[in-house]
Amino acid sequence: MTRDELAALHCEPRKGKEHALDEAHVRQLLALLPEWQLALNGKSIAKTFGFRNFHETLGFVNAIGWMANRQDHHPDLEAGYNRCVVHWSTHDVGGLSMNDFICAAKVEAIAHA
């Protein structure tokens, strides 16, 4: 699977530990997402995006918000003047699910548009 193929997928409702990804699958998917890293003891993935100014940062945050609502899967965001840290996790599975990687790939598409 490529990052573009991952980004083309749509999130599905995932509840329960049976939807949590094992470490091998997490590593395989993480390899498709440059600069994304495991965070919170492996319970989330995160990446910091840099921008020239607040206007660009806010545009990025709004684009993520629109996409997240369409996917019904929402990140934790930390936004500042010229940066945004994006964290994905699936609380309903207690860690990482396929939805986190789908949305991270979609964020990459937004960042490189």
N, CA, C and O atoms as a GROMACS GRO file, in nm:
protein
  452
    1MET      N    1   0.085  -0.118   0.000
    1MET     CA    2   0.000   0.000   0.000
    1MET      C    3   0.090   0.124   0.000
    1MET      O    4   0.196   0.126   0.063
    2THR      N    5   0.045   0.227  -0.072
    2THR     CA    6   0.117   0.355  -0.074
    2THR      C    7   0.044   0.456   0.014
    2THR      O    8  -0.068   0.432   0.059
    3ARG      N    9   0.109   0.569   0.038
    3ARG     CA   10   0.045   0.675   0.116
    3ARG      C   11  -0.079   0.726   0.044
    3ARG      O   12  -0.180   0.754   0.109
    4ASP      N   13  -0.074   0.739  -0.088
    4ASP     CA   14  -0.190   0.786  -0.164
    4ASP      C   15  -0.306   0.687  -0.155
    4ASP      O   16  -0.422   0.728  -0.144
    5GLU      N   17  -0.276   0.559  -0.159
    5GLU     CA   18  -0.382   0.458  -0.144
    5GLU      C   19  -0.443   0.463  -0.005
    5GLU      O   20  -0.564   0.448   0.011
    6LEU      N   21  -0.360   0.486   0.095
    6LEU     CA   22  -0.408   0.499   0.232
    6LEU      C   23  -0.498   0.621   0.244
    6LEU      O   24  -0.604   0.614   0.307
    7ALA      N   25  -0.458   0.733   0.185
    7ALA     CA   26  -0.536   0.857   0.191
    7ALA      C   27  -0.669   0.844   0.118
    7ALA      O   28  -0.764   0.917   0.149
    8ALA      N   29  -0.679   0.753   0.023
    8ALA     CA   30  -0.803   0.736  -0.053
    8ALA      C   31  -0.908   0.656   0.024
    8ALA      O   32  -1.025   0.654  -0.015
    9LEU      N   33  -0.868   0.591   0.132
    9LEU     CA   34  -0.963   0.512   0.212
    9LEU      C   35  -1.051   0.605   0.296
    9LEU      O   36  -1.019   0.722   0.315
   10HIS      N   37  -1.163   0.553   0.344
   10HIS     CA   38  -1.255   0.627   0.430
   10HIS      C   39  -1.260   0.561   0.568
   10HIS      O   40  -1.260   0.439   0.579
   11CYS      N   41  -1.264   0.643   0.670
   11CYS     CA   42  -1.272   0.589   0.806
   11CYS      C   43  -1.403   0.513   0.826
   11CYS      O   44  -1.507   0.546   0.769
   12GLU      N   45  -1.394   0.411   0.910
   12GLU     CA   46  -1.510   0.331   0.947
   12GLU      C   47  -1.523   0.332   1.099
   12GLU      O   48  -1.422   0.349   1.168
   13PRO      N   49  -1.644   0.315   1.151
   13PRO     CA   50  -1.658   0.308   1.297
   13PRO      C   51  -1.574   0.192   1.352
   13PRO      O   52  -1.585   0.078   1.306
   14ARG      N   53  -1.493   0.222   1.450
   14ARG     CA   54  -1.406   0.120   1.511
   14ARG      C   55  -1.415   0.135   1.662
   14ARG      O   56  -1.366   0.233   1.719
   15LYS      N   57  -1.478   0.038   1.726
   15LYS     CA   58  -1.492   0.039   1.871
   15LYS      C   59  -1.450  -0.097   1.925
   15LYS      O   60  -1.484  -0.200   1.868
   16GLY      N   61  -1.378  -0.094   2.032
   16GLY     CA   62  -1.333  -0.218   2.094
   16GLY      C   63  -1.189  -0.249   2.062
   16GLY      O   64  -1.136  -0.211   1.957
   17LYS      N   65  -1.127  -0.319   2.153
   17LYS     CA   66  -0.984  -0.351   2.141
   17LYS      C   67  -0.950  -0.433   2.017
   17LYS      O   68  -0.835  -0.432   1.972
   18GLU      N   69  -1.049  -0.504   1.961
   18GLU     CA   70  -1.020  -0.586   1.842
   18GLU      C   71  -0.983  -0.500   1.721
   18GLU      O   72  -0.930  -0.552   1.623
   19HIS      N   73  -1.010  -0.369   1.726
   19HIS     CA   74  -0.973  -0.279   1.616
   19HIS      C   75  -0.839  -0.209   1.639
   19HIS      O   76  -0.792  -0.135   1.553
   20ALA      N   77  -0.778  -0.232   1.755
   20ALA     CA   78  -0.646  -0.174   1.782
   20ALA      C   79  -0.542  -0.247   1.697
   20ALA      O   80  -0.545  -0.369   1.685
   21LEU      N   81  -0.451  -0.171   1.638
   21LEU     CA   82  -0.347  -0.230   1.554
   21LEU      C   83  -0.233  -0.283   1.640
   21LEU      O   84  -0.198  -0.224   1.742
   22ASP      N   85  -0.176  -0.395   1.598
   22ASP     CA   86  -0.060  -0.447   1.670
   22ASP      C   87   0.065  -0.368   1.628
   22ASP      O   88   0.063  -0.294   1.530
   23GLU      N   89   0.171  -0.386   1.703
   23GLU     CA   90   0.293  -0.308   1.682
   23GLU      C   91   0.350  -0.325   1.541
   23GLU      O   92   0.397  -0.227   1.483
   24ALA      N   93   0.347  -0.443   1.487
   24ALA     CA   94   0.401  -0.467   1.352
   24ALA      C   95   0.322  -0.390   1.247
   24ALA      O   96   0.381  -0.331   1.156
   25HIS      N   97   0.191  -0.391   1.259
   25HIS     CA   98   0.108  -0.319   1.163
   25HIS      C   99   0.128  -0.168   1.178
   25HIS      O  100   0.132  -0.096   1.078
   26VAL      N  101   0.141  -0.120   1.301
   26VAL     CA  102   0.168   0.021   1.325
   26VAL      C  103   0.299   0.062   1.258
   26VAL      O  104   0.304   0.165   1.190
   27ARG      N  105   0.403  -0.015   1.276
   27ARG     CA  106   0.533   0.016   1.214
   27ARG      C  107   0.524   0.017   1.062
   27ARG      O  108   0.583   0.103   0.996
   28GLN      N  109   0.451  -0.079   1.006
   28GLN     CA  110   0.435  -0.088   0.861
   28GLN      C  111   0.365   0.038   0.807
   28GLN      O  112   0.408   0.094   0.706
   29LEU      N  113   0.258   0.080   0.872
   29LEU     CA  114   0.185   0.199   0.828
   29LEU      C  115   0.263   0.327   0.854
   29LEU      O  116   0.258   0.420   0.774
   30LEU      N  117   0.334   0.332   0.966
   30LEU     CA  118   0.413   0.450   0.998
   30LEU      C  119   0.521   0.474   0.893
   30LEU      O  120   0.558   0.589   0.868
   31ALA      N  121   0.572   0.369   0.832
   31ALA     CA  122   0.673   0.382   0.727
   31ALA      C  123   0.619   0.457   0.605
   31ALA      O  124   0.698   0.511   0.528
   32LEU      N  125   0.488   0.460   0.588
   32LEU     CA  126   0.427   0.533   0.476
   32LEU      C  127   0.412   0.682   0.504
   32LEU      O  128   0.379   0.760   0.414
   33LEU      N  129   0.438   0.722   0.628
   33LEU     CA  130   0.411   0.859   0.671
   33LEU      C  131   0.538   0.925   0.725
   33LEU      O  132   0.564   0.919   0.845
   34PRO      N  133   0.617   0.986   0.638
   34PRO     CA  134   0.743   1.047   0.681
   34PRO      C  135   0.723   1.148   0.795
   34PRO      O  136   0.630   1.230   0.792
   35GLU      N  137   0.810   1.141   0.891
   35GLU     CA  138   0.816   1.233   1.006
   35GLU      C  139   0.704   1.216   1.107
   35GLU      O  140   0.704   1.285   1.209
   36TRP      N  141   0.610   1.127   1.084
   36TRP     CA  142   0.512   1.095   1.188
   36TRP      C  143   0.580   1.003   1.287
   36TRP      O  144   0.658   0.916   1.250
   37GLN      N  145   0.550   1.024   1.415
   37GLN     CA  146   0.614   0.945   1.519
   37GLN      C  147   0.511   0.894   1.619
   37GLN      O  148   0.404   0.951   1.636
   38LEU      N  149   0.548   0.785   1.683
   38LEU     CA  150   0.465   0.735   1.792
   38LEU      C  151   0.474   0.832   1.909
   38LEU      O  152   0.580   0.888   1.936
   39ALA      N  153   0.362   0.852   1.976
   39ALA     CA  154   0.357   0.940   2.092
   39ALA      C  155   0.270   0.874   2.199
   39ALA      O  156   0.204   0.773   2.174
   40LEU      N  157   0.272   0.932   2.317
   40LEU     CA  158   0.189   0.882   2.428
   40LEU      C  159   0.204   0.732   2.448
   40LEU      O  160   0.105   0.659   2.452
   41ASN      N  161   0.328   0.687   2.460
   41ASN     CA  162   0.356   0.545   2.483
   41ASN      C  163   0.297   0.454   2.376
   41ASN      O  164   0.247   0.345   2.405
   42GLY      N  165   0.302   0.500   2.251
   42GLY     CA  166   0.252   0.419   2.141
   42GLY      C  167   0.102   0.422   2.123
   42GLY      O  168   0.048   0.346   2.043
   43LYS      N  169   0.034   0.510   2.196
   43LYS     CA  170  -0.113   0.519   2.187
   43LYS      C  171  -0.159   0.620   2.083
   43LYS      O  172  -0.278   0.628   2.054
   44SER      N  173  -0.066   0.699   2.026
   44SER     CA  174  -0.103   0.795   1.923
   44SER      C  175   0.014   0.814   1.828
   44SER      O  176   0.126   0.772   1.855
   45ILE      N  177  -0.015   0.879   1.716
   45ILE     CA  178   0.090   0.922   1.623
   45ILE      C  179   0.080   1.074   1.613
   45ILE      O  180  -0.029   1.132   1.626
   46ALA      N  181   0.194   1.139   1.591
   46ALA     CA  182   0.196   1.285   1.588
   46ALA      C  183   0.300   1.336   1.490
   46ALA      O  184   0.399   1.269   1.460
   47LYS      N  185   0.273   1.457   1.441
   47LYS     CA  186   0.369   1.526   1.354
   47LYS      C  187   0.350   1.675   1.371
   47LYS      O  188   0.237   1.723   1.387
   48THR      N  189   0.461   1.749   1.367
   48THR     CA  190   0.458   1.894   1.371
   48THR      C  191   0.475   1.949   1.230
   48THR      O  192   0.567   1.911   1.158
   49PHE      N  193   0.385   2.038   1.192
   49PHE     CA  194   0.390   2.104   1.061
   49PHE      C  195   0.425   2.251   1.084
   49PHE      O  196   0.370   2.315   1.173
   50GLY      N  197   0.516   2.303   1.003
   50GLY     CA  198   0.558   2.442   1.015
   50GLY      C  199   0.500   2.528   0.903
   50GLY      O  200   0.479   2.481   0.791
   51PHE      N  201   0.475   2.655   0.935
   51PHE     CA  202   0.417   2.750   0.841
   51PHE      C  203   0.487   2.885   0.852
   51PHE      O  204   0.561   2.910   0.946
   52ARG      N  205   0.462   2.971   0.754
   52ARG     CA  206   0.525   3.104   0.754
   52ARG      C  207   0.459   3.202   0.849
   52ARG      O  208   0.523   3.294   0.898
   53ASN      N  209   0.329   3.181   0.877
   53ASN     CA  210   0.257   3.278   0.959
   53ASN      C  211   0.129   3.215   1.014
   53ASN      O  212   0.096   3.100   0.984
   54PHE      N  213   0.059   3.292   1.095
   54PHE     CA  214  -0.062   3.242   1.159
   54PHE      C  215  -0.173   3.215   1.057
   54PHE      O  216  -0.248   3.119   1.072
   55HIS      N  217  -0.182   3.298   0.955
   55HIS     CA  218  -0.285   3.279   0.852
   55HIS      C  219  -0.272   3.142   0.787
   55HIS      O  220  -0.373   3.073   0.770
   56GLU      N  221  -0.151   3.101   0.750
   56GLU     CA  222  -0.130   2.969   0.691
   56GLU      C  223  -0.161   2.858   0.791
   56GLU      O  224  -0.220   2.756   0.755
   57THR      N  225  -0.119   2.878   0.915
   57THR     CA  226  -0.147   2.778   1.019
   57THR      C  227  -0.297   2.759   1.036
   57THR      O  228  -0.346   2.646   1.041
   58LEU      N  229  -0.369   2.870   1.044
   58LEU     CA  230  -0.513   2.862   1.064
   58LEU      C  231  -0.583   2.796   0.944
   58LEU      O  232  -0.678   2.720   0.962
   59GLY      N  233  -0.538   2.825   0.824
   59GLY     CA  234  -0.593   2.760   0.706
   59GLY      C  235  -0.574   2.609   0.711
   59GLY      O  236  -0.665   2.533   0.675
   60PHE      N  237  -0.456   2.566   0.755
   60PHE     CA  238  -0.427   2.423   0.769
   60PHE      C  239  -0.518   2.359   0.873
   60PHE      O  240  -0.575   2.253   0.849
   61VAL      N  241  -0.533   2.425   0.987
   61VAL     CA  242  -0.620   2.374   1.094
   61VAL      C  243  -0.764   2.361   1.043
   61VAL      O  244  -0.830   2.260   1.070
   62ASN      N  245  -0.812   2.461   0.971
   62ASN     CA  246  -0.948   2.456   0.919
   62ASN      C  247  -0.965   2.345   0.816
   62ASN      O  248  -1.069   2.278   0.814
   63ALA      N  249  -0.865   2.324   0.732
   63ALA     CA  250  -0.872   2.215   0.633
   63ALA      C  251  -0.877   2.079   0.703
   63ALA      O  252  -0.952   1.990   0.662
   64ILE      N  253  -0.798   2.064   0.807
   64ILE     CA  254  -0.801   1.938   0.884
   64ILE      C  255  -0.938   1.920   0.949
   64ILE      O  256  -0.994   1.810   0.949
   65GLY      N  257  -0.992   2.028   1.004
   65GLY     CA  258  -1.124   2.020   1.068
   65GLY      C  259  -1.232   1.976   0.971
   65GLY      O  260  -1.317   1.895   1.006
   66TRP      N  261  -1.230   2.029   0.850
   66TRP     CA  262  -1.328   1.992   0.749
   66TRP      C  263  -1.315   1.843   0.715
   66TRP      O  264  -1.414   1.770   0.711
   67MET      N  265  -1.191   1.800   0.690
   67MET     CA  266  -1.166   1.659   0.657
   67MET      C  267  -1.207   1.569   0.773
   67MET      O  268  -1.272   1.466   0.751
   68ALA      N  269  -1.170   1.606   0.894
   68ALA     CA  270  -1.200   1.522   1.011
   68ALA      C  271  -1.351   1.505   1.030
   68ALA      O  272  -1.397   1.397   1.065
   69ASN      N  273  -1.426   1.610   1.009
   69ASN     CA  274  -1.571   1.598   1.020
   69ASN      C  275  -1.628   1.505   0.913
   69ASN      O  276  -1.719   1.427   0.941
   70ARG      N  277  -1.576   1.512   0.793
   70ARG     CA  278  -1.622   1.422   0.686
   70ARG      C  279  -1.588   1.277   0.717
   70ARG      O  280  -1.662   1.186   0.680
   71GLN      N  281  -1.477   1.255   0.785
   71GLN     CA  282  -1.434   1.118   0.821
   71GLN      C  283  -1.495   1.072   0.953
   71GLN      O  284  -1.489   0.954   0.986
   72ASP      N  285  -1.553   1.163   1.028
   72ASP     CA  286  -1.604   1.137   1.163
   72ASP      C  287  -1.495   1.077   1.252
   72ASP      O  288  -1.517   0.982   1.328
   73HIS      N  289  -1.377   1.136   1.240
   73HIS     CA  290  -1.261   1.095   1.320
   73HIS      C  291  -1.180   1.222   1.345
   73HIS      O  292  -1.135   1.286   1.250
   74HIS      N  293  -1.160   1.257   1.470
   74HIS     CA  294  -1.109   1.390   1.502
   74HIS      C  295  -0.977   1.384   1.578
   74HIS      O  296  -0.960   1.304   1.670
   75PRO      N  297  -0.882   1.471   1.538
   75PRO     CA  298  -0.751   1.472   1.601
   75PRO      C  299  -0.747   1.567   1.721
   75PRO      O  300  -0.840   1.644   1.745
   76ASP      N  301  -0.639   1.559   1.794
   76ASP     CA  302  -0.604   1.664   1.889
   76ASP      C  303  -0.504   1.752   1.816
   76ASP      O  304  -0.408   1.704   1.757
   77LEU      N  305  -0.528   1.883   1.821
   77LEU     CA  306  -0.443   1.980   1.751
   77LEU      C  307  -0.384   2.078   1.851
   77LEU      O  308  -0.452   2.121   1.945
   78GLU      N  309  -0.259   2.112   1.830
   78GLU     CA  310  -0.193   2.219   1.905
   78GLU      C  311  -0.146   2.320   1.802
   78GLU      O  312  -0.054   2.292   1.725
   79ALA      N  313  -0.208   2.437   1.800
   79ALA     CA  314  -0.175   2.537   1.699
   79ALA      C  315  -0.110   2.658   1.763
   79ALA      O  316  -0.149   2.701   1.872
   80GLY      N  317  -0.012   2.713   1.695
   80GLY     CA  318   0.055   2.835   1.735
   80GLY      C  319   0.073   2.925   1.616
   80GLY      O  320   0.016   2.900   1.510
   81TYR      N  321   0.151   3.029   1.631
   81TYR     CA  322   0.169   3.128   1.524
   81TYR      C  323   0.212   3.064   1.392
   81TYR      O  324   0.155   3.092   1.287
   82ASN      N  325   0.314   2.978   1.398
   82ASN     CA  326   0.369   2.924   1.273
   82ASN      C  327   0.386   2.772   1.276
   82ASN      O  328   0.474   2.717   1.209
   83ARG      N  329   0.303   2.705   1.355
   83ARG     CA  330   0.315   2.559   1.362
   83ARG      C  331   0.183   2.498   1.407
   83ARG      O  332   0.100   2.563   1.470
   84CYS      N  333   0.169   2.371   1.374
   84CYS     CA  334   0.054   2.293   1.421
   84CYS      C  335   0.103   2.151   1.446
   84CYS      O  336   0.163   2.089   1.358
   85VAL      N  337   0.076   2.101   1.565
   85VAL     CA  338   0.107   1.962   1.598
   85VAL      C  339  -0.025   1.885   1.588
   85VAL      O  340  -0.125   1.922   1.649
   86VAL      N  341  -0.022   1.778   1.510
   86VAL     CA  342  -0.142   1.695   1.488
   86VAL      C  343  -0.119   1.561   1.556
   86VAL      O  344  -0.018   1.494   1.533
   87HIS      N  345  -0.214   1.521   1.640
   87HIS     CA  346  -0.210   1.392   1.711
   87HIS      C  347  -0.333   1.312   1.671
   87HIS      O  348  -0.446   1.362   1.675
   88TRP      N  349  -0.312   1.187   1.631
   88TRP     CA  350  -0.423   1.096   1.600
   88TRP      C  351  -0.418   0.978   1.695
   88TRP      O  352  -0.311   0.921   1.720
   89SER      N  353  -0.532   0.941   1.747
   89SER     CA  354  -0.549   0.817   1.822
   89SER      C  355  -0.698   0.782   1.817
   89SER      O  356  -0.781   0.865   1.782
   90THR      N  357  -0.729   0.660   1.852
   90THR     CA  358  -0.869   0.617   1.853
   90THR      C  359  -0.904   0.578   1.996
   90THR      O  360  -0.872   0.468   2.041
   91HIS      N  361  -0.969   0.668   2.064
   91HIS     CA  362  -1.002   0.646   2.206
   91HIS      C  363  -1.087   0.522   2.225
   91HIS      O  364  -1.073   0.452   2.326
   92ASP      N  365  -1.176   0.494   2.129
   92ASP     CA  366  -1.266   0.380   2.143
   92ASP      C  367  -1.196   0.244   2.134
   92ASP      O  368  -1.255   0.141   2.168
   93VAL      N  369  -1.071   0.242   2.087
   93VAL     CA  370  -0.996   0.116   2.084
   93VAL      C  371  -0.880   0.118   2.184
   93VAL      O  372  -0.810   0.018   2.201
   94GLY      N  373  -0.860   0.232   2.250
   94GLY     CA  374  -0.753   0.242   2.348
   94GLY      C  375  -0.614   0.253   2.288
   94GLY      O  376  -0.516   0.215   2.351
   95GLY      N  377  -0.606   0.303   2.167
   95GLY     CA  378  -0.475   0.317   2.101
   95GLY      C  379  -0.491   0.358   1.957
   95GLY      O  380  -0.567   0.449   1.925
   96LEU      N  381  -0.420   0.290   1.870
   96LEU     CA  382  -0.419   0.324   1.728
   96LEU      C  383  -0.504   0.228   1.648
   96LEU      O  384  -0.501   0.106   1.668
   97SER      N  385  -0.581   0.284   1.556
   97SER     CA  386  -0.661   0.205   1.462
   97SER      C  387  -0.624   0.248   1.320
   97SER      O  388  -0.549   0.343   1.299
   98MET      N  389  -0.678   0.178   1.225
   98MET     CA  390  -0.657   0.212   1.084
   98MET      C  391  -0.701   0.355   1.056
   98MET      O  392  -0.641   0.423   0.973
   99ASN      N  393  -0.806   0.401   1.123
   99ASN     CA  394  -0.856   0.537   1.102
   99ASN      C  395  -0.748   0.643   1.126
   99ASN      O  396  -0.743   0.743   1.055
  100ASP      N  397  -0.663   0.621   1.224
  100ASP     CA  398  -0.557   0.718   1.254
  100ASP      C  399  -0.462   0.732   1.137
  100ASP      O  400  -0.419   0.843   1.104
  101PHE      N  401  -0.428   0.623   1.075
  101PHE     CA  402  -0.334   0.626   0.963
  101PHE      C  403  -0.400   0.678   0.836
  101PHE      O  404  -0.335   0.746   0.757
  102ILE      N  405  -0.526   0.647   0.816
  102ILE     CA  406  -0.600   0.703   0.703
  102ILE      C  407  -0.601   0.855   0.715
  102ILE      O  408  -0.572   0.926   0.618
  103CYS      N  409  -0.635   0.905   0.832
  103CYS     CA  410  -0.644   1.051   0.850
  103CYS      C  411  -0.507   1.118   0.845
  103CYS      O  412  -0.494   1.229   0.794
  104ALA      N  413  -0.404   1.052   0.897
  104ALA     CA  414  -0.270   1.109   0.888
  104ALA      C  415  -0.228   1.121   0.741
  104ALA      O  416  -0.166   1.220   0.702
  105ALA      N  417  -0.261   1.022   0.660
  105ALA     CA  418  -0.231   1.028   0.516
  105ALA      C  419  -0.310   1.140   0.450
  105ALA      O  420  -0.259   1.206   0.360
  106LYS      N  421  -0.432   1.162   0.493
  106LYS     CA  422  -0.512   1.272   0.439
  106LYS      C  423  -0.452   1.406   0.479
  106LYS      O  424  -0.454   1.501   0.400
  107VAL      N  425  -0.399   1.415   0.601
  107VAL     CA  426  -0.333   1.539   0.644
  107VAL      C  427  -0.209   1.565   0.557
  107VAL      O  428  -0.181   1.679   0.520
  108GLU      N  429  -0.135   1.461   0.525
  108GLU     CA  430  -0.020   1.476   0.436
  108GLU      C  431  -0.064   1.531   0.300
  108GLU      O  432   0.003   1.617   0.242
  109ALA      N  433  -0.176   1.482   0.249
  109ALA     CA  434  -0.228   1.531   0.121
  109ALA      C  435  -0.264   1.679   0.132
  109ALA      O  436  -0.238   1.756   0.040
  110ILE      N  437  -0.324   1.719   0.243
  110ILE     CA  438  -0.357   1.860   0.265
  110ILE      C  439  -0.229   1.944   0.270
  110ILE      O  440  -0.222   2.050   0.208
  111ALA      N  441  -0.130   1.896   0.343
  111ALA     CA  442  -0.005   1.971   0.361
  111ALA      C  443   0.072   1.988   0.231
  111ALA      O  444   0.145   2.086   0.213
  112HIS      N  445   0.056   1.893   0.140
  112HIS     CA  446   0.133   1.897   0.015
  112HIS      C  447   0.049   1.941  -0.105
  112HIS      O  448   0.093   1.928  -0.219
  113ALA      N  449  -0.072   1.993  -0.078
  113ALA     CA  450  -0.160   2.038  -0.188
  113ALA      C  451  -0.114   2.172  -0.242
  113ALA      O  452  -0.176   2.225  -0.334
   0.00000   0.00000   0.00000
